Amino acid sequence: MTDEITPEEALPDARDGLCRIDRIVLYVLNQTQTERKGRSVPTVMLYGRVLEHVNISEEELHASLYRLGVQRR
């Protein structure tokens, strides 16, 4: 199994416009916020947990967060 993202995984789903990475980021973000009782999740913590599911660069994570509308404080 390769860690590279295939074009099929990168294409947004027609139903909601989310690609596989966006779905993983949202899932991990929700899971981590729940564990932290609703508190904000540091990006470095989110990145580490996302890496457990998919191999992406920090830039790809930031791009996904930007597409999802996450704002910096």
C-alpha positions as CSV (number, residue, x, y, z in Angstrom):
1,M,0.0,0.0,0.0
2,T,1.3,3.4,-0.9
3,D,1.1,6.6,1.1
4,E,0.6,8.8,-1.9
5,I,-2.8,10.3,-2.4
6,T,-4.5,9.1,-5.6
7,P,-6.4,11.5,-7.9
8,E,-9.6,9.7,-6.9
9,E,-9.0,10.6,-3.3
10,A,-8.2,14.2,-4.1
11,L,-11.3,14.8,-6.1
12,P,-14.2,16.4,-4.2
13,D,-17.3,14.3,-3.7
14,A,-20.2,15.6,-5.8
15,R,-22.6,15.4,-2.8
16,D,-20.9,17.8,-0.5
17,G,-17.6,18.9,-2.2
18,L,-15.4,17.3,0.4
19,C,-12.4,15.2,-0.6
20,R,-11.1,12.3,1.5
21,I,-8.5,14.5,3.3
22,D,-11.1,17.1,4.3
23,R,-13.3,14.3,5.7
24,I,-10.4,12.9,7.8
25,V,-9.5,16.4,9.0
26,L,-13.1,17.1,10.1
27,Y,-13.4,13.7,11.7
28,V,-10.2,14.1,13.7
29,L,-11.0,17.7,14.6
30,N,-14.4,16.7,16.0
31,Q,-13.0,13.8,17.9
32,T,-10.2,15.9,19.4
33,Q,-12.5,18.8,20.3
34,T,-14.8,16.3,22.1
35,E,-11.8,14.9,24.0
36,R,-10.8,18.5,25.0
37,K,-14.4,19.3,26.1
38,G,-15.0,21.8,23.3
39,R,-11.7,23.7,23.6
40,S,-9.8,24.7,20.6
41,V,-7.4,22.2,19.1
42,P,-3.8,23.3,18.4
43,T,-2.8,22.8,14.8
44,V,0.2,20.8,15.8
45,M,-2.0,18.4,17.8
46,L,-4.4,18.1,14.9
47,Y,-1.6,17.4,12.4
48,G,-0.1,14.6,14.6
49,R,-3.5,12.9,14.8
50,V,-4.3,13.4,11.1
51,L,-1.0,11.7,10.3
52,E,-2.3,8.6,12.0
53,H,-4.9,8.3,9.2
54,V,-3.2,9.7,6.1
55,N,0.3,10.9,5.2
56,I,0.0,14.6,4.3
57,S,2.3,17.6,4.6
58,E,1.8,20.5,6.9
59,E,0.9,22.6,3.8
60,E,-1.8,20.1,2.8
61,L,-3.3,20.3,6.2
62,H,-3.3,24.1,6.2
63,A,-4.9,24.0,2.7
64,S,-7.6,21.6,3.9
65,L,-8.3,23.8,7.0
66,Y,-8.5,26.9,4.7
67,R,-11.0,25.1,2.4
68,L,-13.0,24.1,5.5
69,G,-13.1,27.7,6.7
70,V,-11.0,27.3,9.9
71,Q,-9.7,30.6,11.0
72,R,-6.6,31.4,13.0
73,R,-6.9,33.1,16.3
